[in-house]
Amino acid sequence: MIALLFALLTATMGLNYFNRTTAANVLFFFTLALSVYWLKFHATSHLTIQL
C-alpha cells in the first residue's frame, strides 16, 4: 500500500511537471484520501500479540 501511495504521488509530480495541474490535483486529493484511510486502518486495528 505504501508503494502504491508513493507511485501515485510520483505520478502527481509528473503530471505537474507536464502542466496537467487539474489532473494532478485530482490525483493528489485521491492519494490524500487513500493515505487517511490507510492511517485510520492502522490506528484502529487490533494488535494480535500473544504473550
VENTAMO-V89045 format. One record per residue. N is the residue number from 0. PHI is phi in whole degrees, 0 to 359 (NA if undefined). PSI is psi in whole degrees, -180 to 180 (* if undefined). Layout:
n=N phi=PHI psi=PSI
n=N phi=PHI psi=PSI
This chain:
n=0 phi=NA psi=-41
n=1 phi=296 psi=-39
n=2 phi=297 psi=-38
n=3 phi=297 psi=-43
n=4 phi=297 psi=-43
n=5 phi=295 psi=-39
n=6 phi=295 psi=-41
n=7 phi=294 psi=-39
n=8 phi=291 psi=-34
n=9 phi=295 psi=-41
n=10 phi=296 psi=-37
n=11 phi=298 psi=-45
n=12 phi=296 psi=-38
n=13 phi=296 psi=-42
n=14 phi=297 psi=-40
n=15 phi=295 psi=-36
n=16 phi=297 psi=-37
n=17 phi=267 psi=20
n=18 phi=59 psi=35
n=19 phi=257 psi=66
n=20 phi=292 psi=-35
n=21 phi=295 psi=-47
n=22 phi=295 psi=-37
n=23 phi=295 psi=-40
n=24 phi=294 psi=-42
n=25 phi=298 psi=-47
n=26 phi=295 psi=-38
n=27 phi=297 psi=-46
n=28 phi=290 psi=-32
n=29 phi=296 psi=-44
n=30 phi=295 psi=-39
n=31 phi=297 psi=-41
n=32 phi=296 psi=-42
n=33 phi=297 psi=-39
n=34 phi=296 psi=-42
n=35 phi=294 psi=-41
n=36 phi=299 psi=-45
n=37 phi=296 psi=-41
n=38 phi=296 psi=-44
n=39 phi=297 psi=-39
n=40 phi=300 psi=-45
n=41 phi=286 psi=-33
n=42 phi=287 psi=-26
n=43 phi=252 psi=-2
n=44 phi=282 psi=147
n=45 phi=280 psi=139
n=46 phi=276 psi=137
n=47 phi=252 psi=74
n=48 phi=259 psi=122
n=49 phi=255 psi=121
n=50 phi=261 psi=*
